Amino acid sequence: MNFPLSQSAKAQKATALVVELQSKLTRVLEDVSQGEVFEKVEWLRDEGQHGGGARFVAPAGGFFNRASVNVSHVHYDDLPEKSLASASALSAIVHPNNPHLPSIHVHFSWTEKRNGSGYWRMMADLNPSLPKHENKALFEACLKANAAEHFDEGIAQGNEYFYIPALQRHRGVSHFYLEGFDSGDFENDYKMAENLASEVIQCYKKILQNSLAAYPTFSPEEKQNQIDYHTLYFYQVLTLDKGTTAGILVHNQNDLGVFGSLPAVINGGLLKSWIDKTPAPLNELVANLHNVFNSNGNVAVEDEQKIAFAKILRAFYGHHRNLLTFQN
């Protein structure tokens, strides 16, 4: 990375891991797409004084609807008054263009406190617009084999995290999440994160290859099904996902990176129909997000809209800070 890292040996090791995982996932996606080259985009926290990151982004209009593989490393070695010493993370979302190929979200991060304690976050969830039983079974077998005794806990936390109460459904079909994971043995936990993330990446490659071989084409109806599902994804990320909200509220130096998870197109009319289903005052947020598009048809989510979303979230939670405690 083109900035100084934290002086912590644990933070440096965790950063090396997430950079390695970023490279693995990017290579897999470029390989499956038969040669599309991802663009590297870098950003800095406070001009690099407190870290920064880089994301690899799929070219528009190709194999991927949207794909962004992000790594960040922030640290505050020069600010001893901060309780957070450093955080190193891989956060990636992949939305293939073919609706028969499921989306995936993965997040693996190490957070270290000023006193030297720390914990991992490990997330992996499969998000198909056209669910296939065999893909879910393969994905969960991979999780179970590599999370071992932590599998049931991860599934339970994941099912809670990705549930959308207003719509009474989950985002995705398979959800794994370990929050604040610390067994007391950094090396063992590091190895678990490395193995689990690496195997999930290879499992997703197999799912993509199998799905593409079975469903090389798709119909307009299947594409609309994907757009409708992506609207659900959009709704969950912008109204319930605490990781996304925190990324927007803590600073404004990487808004486009934080919103790299958003799909390229959503259904404006479907989003509008969920305003009345959303409890107050969160329904105001959904209404404001819909107003950015000012359309009830299929609408594009581009950089201009993402900047507007960031402003809306900051303004909304500036008035409703208490609602942050209800986010997943």
Order of alpha helices (4+ residues) and beta strands (2+ residues): alpha-beta-beta-beta-beta-beta-beta-alpha-alpha-beta-beta-beta-alpha-alpha-alpha-alpha-beta-alpha-alpha-beta-alpha
